[in-house]
Amino acid sequence: LESLIKAGALDSLGWKRSQLFHLLDTLIEYGHQRQKAREEQAFLLFSEDYLQPPEIPAEIHSLPEWEEEVLLAYEKEVLGTYLSSHPLARYKKRLNRLISHTVEAIDPEEDFDREVRLAGIVVSVKLLKTKKEERMAAFVLEDLSGQIDVTVFPEPYSKYHPYLKEGQLIWVKGRMSIDSFDARKVLASQILPLEEALEKLARKTIIRLPLDYLSEEDLSQLHKVLASSPGECPLYLELEKADSVYLIQSAEYQAVSPSEAFLNEVEALLGPDAVLVEY
């Protein structure tokens, strides 16, 4: 309820707090009844018409959907976990090239004392001090496969502490280690916000151009997209014609900023997998 109020639901609906309470109570009670019916196997006898869902007011149906980022934040706040998706899911395709491991794939024996590169969301942060009263931190990093503890000693902490916030998506480079309970942990040496890492650590951006199928309008639109995304990552064009493929560096736009917005625009224009970023 507090999340709905915080998101402006009462203002946009023109409702009183009591009306929202009543609707939520009705939905919760309906959920309880369905659960009870399942347990009694009533649906097997009477089908799903056994319980009719409560009527949802028209003004609720007219409300715009929350952005995924907002929805996930409220799911985490209310439920303590992500239900419909995960904040990292939208980056999944690019992460395979940016990281060296998923959390689950880190092997405590094979990877011990080796450099690892991970990406995930900061779940919890604990601020600490050394015996010399120097600030450091420990936090839990969660990706799509699991969670791992990360320790940030004073030197990297002094550089990267602004990024150590619960809910922050980050990229971490560090050395894999074992704690006193033989649990895996990472000793961080570098931390970046994930979107910043996806752009700054990119070594090459390749756009695939199937020349036999491109129209003048497509090329004109691509020209506008490239012009609006200047950056420092070298841009290459993979020209496909008949059975031949040629990789050339763009003469007019030699470098771009491979942001999520840029990649989405290129793929919306040229199709899925039309752009590749190498790290």
C-alpha positions as a LaTeX table, in Angstrom:
\begin{tabular}{lrrr}
\hline
Residue & $x$ (\AA) & $y$ (\AA) & $z$ (\AA) \\
\hline
Leu1 & 0.00 & 0.00 & 0.00 \\
Glu2 & 2.74 & 2.43 & 0.95 \\
Ser3 & 4.46 & 1.70 & $-2.37$ \\
Leu4 & 1.26 & 2.49 & $-4.28$ \\
Ile5 & 0.83 & 5.74 & $-2.36$ \\
Lys6 & 4.48 & 6.65 & $-2.89$ \\
Ala7 & 4.05 & 6.01 & $-6.63$ \\
Gly8 & 1.17 & 8.52 & $-6.74$ \\
Ala9 & $-1.64$ & 5.97 & $-7.15$ \\
Leu10 & $-4.04$ & 7.94 & $-4.93$ \\
Asp11 & $-3.34$ & 11.20 & $-6.74$ \\
Ser12 & $-3.79$ & 9.73 & $-10.22$ \\
Leu13 & $-6.98$ & 7.86 & $-9.21$ \\
Gly14 & $-8.50$ & 10.63 & $-7.15$ \\
Trp15 & $-9.18$ & 8.02 & $-4.44$ \\
Lys16 & $-9.13$ & 8.21 & $-0.67$ \\
Arg17 & $-6.76$ & 5.99 & 1.26 \\
Ser18 & $-9.70$ & 3.91 & 2.55 \\
Gln19 & $-10.81$ & 3.08 & $-1.01$ \\
Leu20 & $-7.40$ & 1.74 & $-1.89$ \\
Phe21 & $-7.33$ & $-0.27$ & 1.34 \\
His22 & $-10.71$ & $-1.80$ & 0.46 \\
Leu23 & $-9.62$ & $-2.82$ & $-3.06$ \\
Leu24 & $-6.41$ & $-4.40$ & $-1.79$ \\
Asp25 & $-8.28$ & $-6.26$ & 0.97 \\
Thr26 & $-10.72$ & $-7.59$ & $-1.64$ \\
Leu27 & $-7.91$ & $-8.83$ & $-3.89$ \\
Ile28 & $-6.06$ & $-10.44$ & $-0.98$ \\
Glu29 & $-9.25$ & $-12.20$ & 0.20 \\
Tyr30 & $-9.87$ & $-13.47$ & $-3.35$ \\
Gly31 & $-6.32$ & $-14.82$ & $-3.43$ \\
His32 & $-6.88$ & $-16.62$ & $-0.12$ \\
Gln33 & $-10.12$ & $-18.15$ & $-1.41$ \\
Arg34 & $-8.42$ & $-19.42$ & $-4.56$ \\
Gln35 & $-5.62$ & $-20.94$ & $-2.53$ \\
Lys36 & $-8.10$ & $-22.65$ & $-0.22$ \\
Ala37 & $-10.08$ & $-23.95$ & $-3.19$ \\
Arg38 & $-6.93$ & $-25.40$ & $-4.73$ \\
Glu39 & $-6.09$ & $-27.17$ & $-1.50$ \\
Glu40 & $-9.59$ & $-28.65$ & $-1.38$ \\
Gln41 & $-9.31$ & $-29.54$ & $-5.08$ \\
Ala42 & $-12.55$ & $-27.68$ & $-5.70$ \\
Phe43 & $-11.34$ & $-26.58$ & $-9.12$ \\
Leu44 & $-11.18$ & $-30.20$ & $-10.22$ \\
Leu45 & $-14.93$ & $-30.50$ & $-9.56$ \\
Phe46 & $-16.34$ & $-27.16$ & $-10.51$ \\
Ser47 & $-13.71$ & $-25.67$ & $-12.95$ \\
Glu48 & $-12.26$ & $-22.20$ & $-12.64$ \\
Asp49 & $-15.74$ & $-20.62$ & $-12.60$ \\
Tyr50 & $-16.08$ & $-21.81$ & $-9.03$ \\
Leu51 & $-14.71$ & $-18.45$ & $-7.85$ \\
Gln52 & $-15.35$ & $-15.24$ & $-9.73$ \\
Pro53 & $-12.60$ & $-12.60$ & $-9.47$ \\
Pro54 & $-13.58$ & $-9.25$ & $-7.95$ \\
Glu55 & $-14.52$ & $-6.48$ & $-10.35$ \\
Ile56 & $-11.66$ & $-4.09$ & $-10.99$ \\
Pro57 & $-12.76$ & $-0.43$ & $-11.33$ \\
Ala58 & $-12.38$ & 1.08 & $-14.80$ \\
Glu59 & $-10.03$ & 3.77 & $-13.51$ \\
Ile60 & $-7.58$ & 1.06 & $-12.42$ \\
His61 & $-7.57$ & $-0.43$ & $-15.93$ \\
Ser62 & $-6.81$ & 3.00 & $-17.38$ \\
Leu63 & $-3.68$ & 3.51 & $-15.27$ \\
Pro64 & $-0.41$ & 3.32 & $-17.26$ \\
Glu65 & 1.90 & 0.39 & $-16.51$ \\
Trp66 & 4.90 & 1.15 & $-14.30$ \\
Glu67 & 8.29 & 1.18 & $-15.93$ \\
Glu68 & 10.06 & $-2.14$ & $-15.29$ \\
Glu69 & 12.66 & $-0.43$ & $-13.11$ \\
Val70 & 9.95 & 1.04 & $-10.84$ \\
Leu71 & 7.97 & $-2.22$ & $-10.73$ \\
Leu72 & 11.02 & $-4.25$ & $-9.70$ \\
Ala73 & 11.99 & $-1.73$ & $-7.03$ \\
Tyr74 & 8.52 & $-1.97$ & $-5.45$ \\
Glu75 & 8.50 & $-5.77$ & $-5.70$ \\
Lys76 & 11.77 & $-5.85$ & $-3.80$ \\
Glu77 & 10.50 & $-3.35$ & $-1.23$ \\
Val78 & 7.22 & $-5.16$ & $-0.56$ \\
Leu79 & 8.14 & $-8.82$ & $-1.09$ \\
Gly80 & 11.83 & $-8.79$ & $-0.26$ \\
Thr81 & 12.60 & $-10.37$ & $-3.64$ \\
Tyr82 & 12.12 & $-9.80$ & $-7.38$ \\
Leu83 & 9.04 & $-11.53$ & $-8.77$ \\
Ser84 & 8.38 & $-10.61$ & $-12.40$ \\
Ser85 & 12.00 & $-10.24$ & $-13.53$ \\
His86 & 15.44 & $-9.14$ & $-12.29$ \\
Pro87 & 17.11 & $-5.74$ & $-12.78$ \\
Leu88 & 20.04 & $-7.51$ & $-14.46$ \\
Ala89 & 17.92 & $-9.39$ & $-17.02$ \\
Arg90 & 17.80 & $-6.56$ & $-19.57$ \\
Tyr91 & 21.62 & $-6.63$ & $-19.83$ \\
Lys92 & 21.95 & $-10.41$ & $-20.05$ \\
Lys93 & 23.04 & $-10.55$ & $-23.70$ \\
Arg94 & 25.86 & $-8.03$ & $-23.24$ \\
Leu95 & 27.03 & $-9.33$ & $-19.87$ \\
Asn96 & 28.37 & $-12.54$ & $-21.37$ \\
Arg97 & 31.11 & $-10.50$ & $-23.02$ \\
Leu98 & 31.72 & $-8.07$ & $-20.14$ \\
Ile99 & 32.24 & $-10.57$ & $-17.31$ \\
Ser100 & 34.53 & $-13.53$ & $-16.78$ \\
His101 & 32.15 & $-15.50$ & $-14.55$ \\
Thr102 & 28.67 & $-15.69$ & $-13.21$ \\
Val103 & 28.52 & $-16.08$ & $-9.43$ \\
Glu104 & 27.46 & $-19.70$ & $-9.77$ \\
Ala105 & 30.35 & $-20.51$ & $-12.14$ \\
Ile106 & 33.14 & $-19.39$ & $-9.78$ \\
Asp107 & 35.03 & $-22.50$ & $-8.70$ \\
Pro108 & 36.64 & $-22.20$ & $-5.24$ \\
Glu109 & 39.60 & $-24.38$ & $-6.30$ \\
Glu110 & 40.18 & $-23.54$ & $-9.96$ \\
Asp111 & 39.58 & $-19.81$ & $-9.55$ \\
Phe112 & 41.28 & $-19.31$ & $-6.19$ \\
Asp113 & 43.50 & $-16.20$ & $-6.22$ \\
Arg114 & 42.59 & $-15.50$ & $-9.84$ \\
Glu115 & 41.10 & $-12.29$ & $-11.25$ \\
Val116 & 37.34 & $-12.44$ & $-11.78$ \\
Arg117 & 34.96 & $-9.92$ & $-13.33$ \\
Leu118 & 31.34 & $-9.97$ & $-12.21$ \\
Ala119 & 28.20 & $-7.90$ & $-12.66$ \\
Gly120 & 25.17 & $-7.74$ & $-10.42$ \\
Ile121 & 23.09 & $-5.76$ & $-7.97$ \\
Val122 & 24.23 & $-4.67$ & $-4.51$ \\
Val123 & 21.94 & $-6.47$ & $-2.08$ \\
Ser124 & 23.32 & $-5.26$ & 1.26 \\
Val125 & 26.28 & $-3.17$ & 2.41 \\
Lys126 & 28.19 & $-3.24$ & 5.70 \\
Leu127 & 30.54 & $-0.35$ & 6.45 \\
Leu128 & 33.67 & $-1.33$ & 8.38 \\
Lys129 & 36.91 & 0.11 & 9.74 \\
Thr130 & 40.39 & $-1.34$ & 9.98 \\
Lys131 & 42.48 & $-1.29$ & 13.16 \\
Lys132 & 44.00 & 1.93 & 11.81 \\
Glu133 & 40.48 & 3.44 & 11.60 \\
Glu134 & 40.53 & 3.35 & 7.79 \\
Arg135 & 37.14 & 2.94 & 6.14 \\
Met136 & 36.34 & $-0.18$ & 4.13 \\
Ala137 & 33.20 & $-2.19$ & 3.30 \\
Ala138 & 31.74 & $-5.60$ & 2.67 \\
Phe139 & 28.67 & $-6.19$ & 0.53 \\
Val140 & 26.63 & $-8.94$ & $-1.08$ \\
Leu141 & 26.54 & $-9.01$ & $-4.88$ \\
Glu142 & 23.66 & $-10.81$ & $-6.61$ \\
Asp143 & 23.50 & $-11.79$ & $-10.28$ \\
Leu144 & 21.03 & $-14.00$ & $-12.14$ \\
Ser145 & 22.71 & $-17.15$ & $-10.81$ \\
Gly146 & 23.28 & $-16.40$ & $-7.12$ \\
Gln147 & 24.99 & $-14.28$ & $-4.48$ \\
Ile148 & 28.57 & $-13.79$ & $-3.31$ \\
Asp149 & 30.30 & $-11.71$ & $-0.63$ \\
Val150 & 32.61 & $-8.91$ & $-1.78$ \\
Thr151 & 35.20 & $-7.17$ & 0.40 \\
Val152 & 36.42 & $-3.65$ & $-0.44$ \\
Phe153 & 39.64 & $-2.68$ & 1.35 \\
Pro154 & 40.48 & 0.97 & 2.18 \\
Glu155 & 42.29 & 1.93 & $-1.04$ \\
Pro156 & 39.58 & 0.80 & $-3.52$ \\
Tyr157 & 36.91 & 1.89 & $-1.04$ \\
Ser158 & 38.21 & 5.48 & $-1.16$ \\
Lys159 & 37.71 & 5.47 & $-4.95$ \\
Tyr160 & 34.51 & 3.50 & $-5.38$ \\
His161 & 32.43 & 3.97 & $-2.21$ \\
Pro162 & 29.83 & 6.19 & $-3.98$ \\
Tyr163 & 28.70 & 3.11 & $-5.94$ \\
Leu164 & 28.16 & 0.92 & $-2.88$ \\
Lys165 & 24.44 & 1.47 & $-2.43$ \\
Glu166 & 21.72 & $-1.12$ & $-2.06$ \\
Gly167 & 19.95 & $-1.60$ & $-5.39$ \\
Gln168 & 22.91 & $-0.29$ & $-7.42$ \\
Leu169 & 23.81 & $-2.30$ & $-10.53$ \\
Ile170 & 27.60 & $-2.58$ & $-10.69$ \\
Trp171 & 30.54 & $-4.26$ & $-12.42$ \\
Val172 & 33.25 & $-5.61$ & $-10.13$ \\
Lys173 & 36.81 & $-6.71$ & $-10.83$ \\
Gly174 & 38.71 & $-8.45$ & $-8.08$ \\
Arg175 & 40.56 & $-11.49$ & $-6.81$ \\
Met176 & 38.69 & $-14.61$ & $-5.81$ \\
Ser177 & 39.39 & $-15.73$ & $-2.24$ \\
Ile178 & 38.02 & $-17.87$ & 0.59 \\
Asp179 & 36.87 & $-16.61$ & 3.98 \\
Ser180 & 37.45 & $-18.25$ & 7.37 \\
Phe181 & 34.38 & $-20.46$ & 6.85 \\
Asp182 & 35.66 & $-21.70$ & 3.44 \\
Ala183 & 33.00 & $-19.65$ & 1.66 \\
Arg184 & 33.82 & $-17.92$ & $-1.61$ \\
Lys185 & 34.38 & $-14.17$ & $-1.61$ \\
Val186 & 35.82 & $-11.54$ & $-3.93$ \\
Leu187 & 38.42 & $-8.93$ & $-2.91$ \\
Ala188 & 37.43 & $-5.98$ & $-5.10$ \\
Ser189 & 40.03 & $-3.85$ & $-6.88$ \\
Gln190 & 37.70 & $-1.92$ & $-9.23$ \\
Ile191 & 33.98 & $-1.11$ & $-9.16$ \\
Leu192 & 31.92 & 0.76 & $-11.76$ \\
Pro193 & 28.21 & 1.40 & $-12.24$ \\
Leu194 & 27.09 & $-1.23$ & $-14.74$ \\
Glu195 & 25.95 & 1.11 & $-17.50$ \\
Glu196 & 29.20 & 3.06 & $-17.22$ \\
Ala197 & 31.19 & $-0.18$ & $-17.46$ \\
Leu198 & 29.21 & $-1.30$ & $-20.51$ \\
Glu199 & 30.22 & 1.90 & $-22.28$ \\
Lys200 & 33.72 & 2.66 & $-20.97$ \\
Leu201 & 35.12 & $-0.87$ & $-21.16$ \\
Ala202 & 33.92 & $-1.51$ & $-24.71$ \\
Arg203 & 36.79 & $-2.11$ & $-27.17$ \\
Lys204 & 34.88 & $-2.32$ & $-30.42$ \\
Thr205 & 31.33 & $-1.83$ & $-31.74$ \\
Ile206 & 30.33 & $-3.72$ & $-34.88$ \\
Ile207 & 27.16 & $-2.99$ & $-36.86$ \\
Arg208 & 26.06 & $-5.66$ & $-39.33$ \\
Leu209 & 24.72 & $-4.24$ & $-42.61$ \\
Pro210 & 23.03 & $-6.67$ & $-45.04$ \\
Leu211 & 23.49 & $-4.51$ & $-48.15$ \\
Asp212 & 21.10 & $-6.57$ & $-50.29$ \\
Tyr213 & 18.19 & $-5.70$ & $-47.98$ \\
Leu214 & 18.97 & $-2.16$ & $-46.83$ \\
Ser215 & 16.95 & 0.73 & $-48.18$ \\
Glu216 & 18.02 & 4.35 & $-48.58$ \\
Glu217 & 15.66 & 5.19 & $-45.71$ \\
Asp218 & 17.39 & 2.61 & $-43.46$ \\
Leu219 & 20.80 & 4.13 & $-44.19$ \\
Ser220 & 19.47 & 7.64 & $-43.61$ \\
Gln221 & 18.03 & 6.63 & $-40.23$ \\
Leu222 & 21.27 & 4.86 & $-39.26$ \\
His223 & 23.18 & 8.02 & $-40.16$ \\
Lys224 & 21.02 & 9.95 & $-37.65$ \\
Val225 & 21.50 & 7.33 & $-34.92$ \\
Leu226 & 25.29 & 7.38 & $-35.34$ \\
Ala227 & 25.39 & 11.17 & $-35.40$ \\
Ser228 & 23.50 & 11.32 & $-32.10$ \\
Ser229 & 25.82 & 8.87 & $-30.28$ \\
Pro230 & 29.38 & 10.19 & $-30.44$ \\
Gly231 & 31.85 & 8.44 & $-28.18$ \\
Glu232 & 35.25 & 6.78 & $-27.87$ \\
Cys233 & 34.52 & 3.15 & $-28.80$ \\
Pro234 & 35.85 & 2.37 & $-32.33$ \\
Leu235 & 33.02 & 1.66 & $-34.78$ \\
Tyr236 & 33.24 & $-1.03$ & $-37.46$ \\
Leu237 & 30.76 & $-1.92$ & $-40.19$ \\
Glu238 & 30.30 & $-5.54$ & $-41.20$ \\
Leu239 & 29.10 & $-5.34$ & $-44.80$ \\
Glu240 & 27.24 & $-8.41$ & $-46.01$ \\
Lys241 & 26.62 & $-8.79$ & $-49.74$ \\
Ala242 & 25.68 & $-12.08$ & $-51.40$ \\
Asp243 & 28.08 & $-14.63$ & $-49.88$ \\
Ser244 & 30.78 & $-12.12$ & $-48.97$ \\
Val245 & 31.42 & $-10.31$ & $-45.69$ \\
Tyr246 & 33.72 & $-7.29$ & $-45.33$ \\
Leu247 & 34.71 & $-5.64$ & $-42.03$ \\
Ile248 & 35.67 & $-1.99$ & $-42.40$ \\
Gln249 & 36.10 & 0.92 & $-40.01$ \\
Ser250 & 33.57 & 3.65 & $-40.49$ \\
Ala251 & 35.11 & 6.70 & $-42.15$ \\
Glu252 & 32.50 & 9.28 & $-41.16$ \\
Tyr253 & 31.71 & 7.99 & $-37.66$ \\
Gln254 & 34.88 & 6.42 & $-36.32$ \\
Ala255 & 33.71 & 5.99 & $-32.72$ \\
Val256 & 30.44 & 5.82 & $-30.83$ \\
Ser257 & 29.12 & 5.50 & $-27.28$ \\
Pro258 & 27.59 & 1.99 & $-27.07$ \\
Ser259 & 24.86 & 2.85 & $-24.57$ \\
Glu260 & 21.71 & 0.77 & $-24.09$ \\
Ala261 & 19.72 & 3.48 & $-25.87$ \\
Phe262 & 22.09 & 3.39 & $-28.87$ \\
Leu263 & 21.95 & $-0.42$ & $-29.13$ \\
Asn264 & 18.16 & $-0.41$ & $-28.87$ \\
Glu265 & 17.87 & 2.17 & $-31.64$ \\
Val266 & 20.16 & 0.21 & $-33.98$ \\
Glu267 & 18.34 & $-3.06$ & $-33.33$ \\
Ala268 & 14.94 & $-1.41$ & $-33.77$ \\
Leu269 & 16.14 & $-0.21$ & $-37.17$ \\
Leu270 & 18.16 & $-3.20$ & $-38.44$ \\
Gly271 & 16.79 & $-6.09$ & $-36.39$ \\
Pro272 & 17.94 & $-8.24$ & $-33.44$ \\
Asp273 & 21.68 & $-9.00$ & $-33.26$ \\
Ala274 & 22.44 & $-6.20$ & $-35.74$ \\
Val275 & 25.02 & $-4.74$ & $-33.36$ \\
Leu276 & 27.80 & $-6.41$ & $-31.39$ \\
Val277 & 29.94 & $-4.86$ & $-28.66$ \\
Glu278 & 33.28 & $-6.51$ & $-27.86$ \\
Tyr279 & 35.01 & $-6.14$ & $-24.47$ \\
\hline
\end{tabular}
